Amino acid sequence: MKFMIVGKASAETEAGALPSQEIVDNMHAYNEALAKAGVLLAAEGLYPSSQGAQIAYSGGNATVIDGPFAEAKELIAGFWLIQVKSREEAIEWALRVPVPPGYDGIGLDVWRVFDASDAPDDALPADEREREEALRERLGVDTPGT
């Protein structure tokens, strides 16, 4: 099972402030523990929303809205993508994330990631499933059970 651990933004991350060396070292150690356990698929920090955009749809038309966006508590500052055996294991890993000072009340989200391999065998026609598997193979993405 794949899960995404989402780190929420704060006023500091939205201001573009870099974390202290201690936090960088702690995050590096955490990422190394994930990698050593063989569960880490990706881990990235995000730039402030001022460097992002949102796309809104209405009546079939797309509108681009440039950042920054209000309410830092609703934004994300980074994520980890992990592959584990259960939701409980994902939560155990999330509880080990080194939280910087000043993050009281901000927290993390843990979301299960859906991919085509989660669909029942009869949900996708065989040719579509084969295309999905071929794409994953080209990208070097493991298909669960392989």
PEHU-V923817 format. One record per pair of residues at least 24 apart in sequence whose C-alpha atoms are under 7 Angstrom apart, sorted by the first residue. I is the first residue (numbers start at 1). J is the second residue. Records with the same first field share a line. If there is no record, write none. Layout:
# PEHU-V923817
I = J ; J
This chain:
# PEHU-V923817
1 = 83 ; 84 ; 85 ; 86
2 = 81 ; 82 ; 83 ; 84 ; 112 ; 113
3 = 81 ; 82 ; 83 ; 90 ; 110 ; 111 ; 112 ; 113
4 = 79 ; 80 ; 81 ; 82 ; 110 ; 111 ; 112 ; 113
5 = 79 ; 80 ; 81 ; 94 ; 108 ; 109 ; 110 ; 111
6 = 76 ; 78 ; 79 ; 80 ; 108 ; 109 ; 110
7 = 76 ; 77 ; 78 ; 79 ; 108 ; 109
8 = 73 ; 75 ; 76 ; 77 ; 106 ; 107 ; 108
9 = 72 ; 73 ; 75 ; 76 ; 77
10 = 72 ; 73
11 = 72
13 = 48 ; 77
14 = 48 ; 49 ; 72
15 = 48
16 = 48
23 = 100
26 = 98
27 = 98
30 = 97
39 = 82 ; 83 ; 84
40 = 81 ; 82 ; 83
41 = 81 ; 82 ; 83
42 = 80 ; 81
43 = 79 ; 80 ; 81
44 = 78 ; 79 ; 80
45 = 77 ; 78 ; 79
46 = 77 ; 78
73 = 106
117 = 143 ; 144
